[in-house]
Amino acid sequence: MNTATDRLEMRLPPEEKGLLARAAQLEGVKLSQFVLGPALKRARRIIAAAEQVTVSAKGYGSVLDALANPPKPTRALIAAMRDYEAVGIQWR
């Protein structure tokens, strides 16, 4: 069972609150459910889109190829790895 303990307050014109309340009544749900349901759905969609990486088939193939056949480390990378090891950070 999900127990709600946090509150969310918002200010809006009385006409808008009345409009929302009437629509919620027509749907047969509480005003908070009427407002929260679509807001949660939108929030999940926005977060999923922000956290998802989309890559073309060609790009995906390039990534797989780079993982299977990594290039030799550059001097800068070797220096950075040594710097990490010098301060006790294990990168392997």
N, C-alpha and C positions, 0 to 999 in steps of 0.2 A: 504494500500500500504506500502510495506516495503522499507524504505529509508536507504541505506547503507551509513554510515558516517565514519566508521573506516577503516583503511588500514592494510594490512598484506603484508610484503615484505619478499622475500627470495632470496638467491643467489644460482645459480645452473649453471653448465656448459652449454655453448651455445648449445651443441648437445642435451642435455636433454630438454632444453626449446624448441628447434626446434621440437623435437619428440612430446612433449606435444601440441605444437601449431598445428602441422600437424594433430594429432589425433582429436583435438578440431574442426579443420576445417572440417574434414571428418564427424564428428558428427553434424556439423552445429550449434555449440554453441561457445560462447566466451571462451577464454582460462581460464579466472577466473572462469566461471561456470563449465568448464570441471574439473578443479582442486578442486574447493570448494565442489561440490556435493558429491563426494566419501569421502572427508575428513570429512564433516559434518555427513554423514551416519556412518562412523567409529567412530567418537567421540561420537555420541549418543549411539551406541552399547556398547562401552567401559564404558561409564558412567552408563548406565542401568545395565550392568553386575556387576559393582562395588557397586551399590546401592541396588541390589536385594539380598535377603537372601533366600537360598534354603535349605529346611529341608526335611528329610524323613518323611513318614507317621507316623512312630513310634515316631520320634522326635517331630512332630507336636502334636501328642496325648499326649506326656509327658508335653509339654508346656501348652496345654489346661487343663490337669489334675492339674498342679501346680497352674494355675490361679483359677481353681474351688476349689481346696483344698490346699490353701497355707500353708506352714509349719509355725510352731510357730517361732517368731523372736528369734534369738540367742542373747546372752548377748552383743556381739559386735555390732549387729544391733541396739539394744535398746540404747546402749551408743552413737552410731552415730546419732540416731534420736534425742536424748537429746542434743547433741552438736549442731546439726542444729537448734533446737528450741532455744538454748541459744544465738545464734547469730541472731535470728529473721527470720530464713528461715522456711517457712511453707512447710511441706512435705505431708500434708494430703489433 
